Amino acid sequence: MQNKQTSYPRSKIKILLLENISDAAVEELNASGYAEIKRVSGALGEADLIKEIKGVHILGIRSKTHITEKVLEKADKLLAIGAFCIGINQVDLRAATEKGIAVFNAPYSNTRSVAELVIGLCVMLIRKITDKNIAAHRGMWLKEAKGSFELRGKTLGIIGYGNIGSQVSVMAEALGMNVVYYDVLTKLPHGNAKQIRDLKDLLKQSNIVTLHVPSDATTRNMINEKTLGAMPKGSIFINYSRGDVVDLEALRNKLETGAISGAAIDVFPAEPEKNGDAFACDLQNLPNVILTPHIGGSTEEAQANIGLDVTAKLINYLELGTSSGSHTVPELNLPPQAATHRILHIHENVPGVLSEVNSKLSGKGINILGQFLKTNDQIGYVILDIDTELSKEAFEILRDVRGTIKTRMVY
């Protein structure tokens, strides 16, 4: 595909990458002929992003940059957003969908990094390594076995048995742990893990509980005073998922009374915008508590994998119209056809659009050599492969179709 000439020169595609996106992404873009790339080390607030977004075709972000409706209103040429992370909560998906802007992310690329760290935290917390480490740094020799245990034979309760949760499950079993999990969907267990249908039942039988759930109306504050009260005395709690799914004040109360013996938290309801900013939360200065700055998936390997994954999706969308993995533009994947020109048409999802497209093109004697349509609740997306001699005329016709949001000649 690299030899096919795109209708808009790759060298003129403006790309804005924020938040220290991996060099692997930039190298991949450069190798594909995209040279107009601007990199910004940190996140941008709404006002600054509105200034920067004008004329940008591709925007790359991570978790700190919020793409609001106001930003998208000023995005006059934006075709796609690449979220170089797992989550997409920071993007107004409704507004992006209405404007026909494809949004891609990398939901699986840092799975191993998070899973490894969770297992490491289980060891650190059950052995109370944090307390002994602090004592040693303060010049105190705290050599004792009291309150320190092995993971072998203990029960790990996993809340959310998706890509990360299931990999944690496999690694925990390899260490001799018993694994139970709770998920709103029926999930096939890995190894000898058992699905528990009731959340409180899982909490009651778990020595360690780890969360791997998204942030939505069903999960916000799901771990609170009541649910924490169901955990056995002396158990351990880990949250490396989303910051708003745990009531940190309630968790602090349980840690102070000893009902919960240790915790590790990586995500918080409010997080600083950039490195060096002040940070405060309810769990600071408590024994056997590990606090990390949202780095669960932050390894060199994960960032490189994310960079390659999202970049590949963006390039395929630019050069083929392939929208696989998009959360806004309906997913289509049509192989390229020889001796054709490809046109993409995004329109409001109203009855009769495809009929109008076909009737207007056929009325002008324009032959459609390939066509694929898919819709979601808001928009429809059509890929059309047109006879090369008539593609310019077809493009102009498609621009005038009722409900048109975007029309683009790919090649």
Secondary structure, 3 states (H helix, E strand, C coil): CCCCCCCCCHHHCCEEECCCCCHHHHHHHHHCCCCCEEECCCCCCHHHHHHHCCCCCEEEECCCCCECHHHHHCCCCCCEEEECCCCCCCECHHHHHHCCCEEECCCCCCHHHHHHHHHHHHHHHHCCHHHHHHHHHCCCCCCCCCCCCCCCCCEEEEECCCHHHHHHHHHHHHCCCEEEEECCCCCCCCCCCEECCCHHHHHHCCCEEEECCCCCCCCCCCECHHHHCCCCCCEEEEECCCHHHECHHHHHHHHHHCCEEEEEECCCCCCCCCCCCCCCCCCCCCCCEEECCCCCCCCHHHHHHHHHHHHHHHHHHHHHCCCCCCCCCCCCCCCCCCCEEEEEEEEECCCCHHHHHHHHHHHCCCCEEEEEEEECCCEEEEEEEEEHHHHHHHHHHHHCCCCEEEEEECC
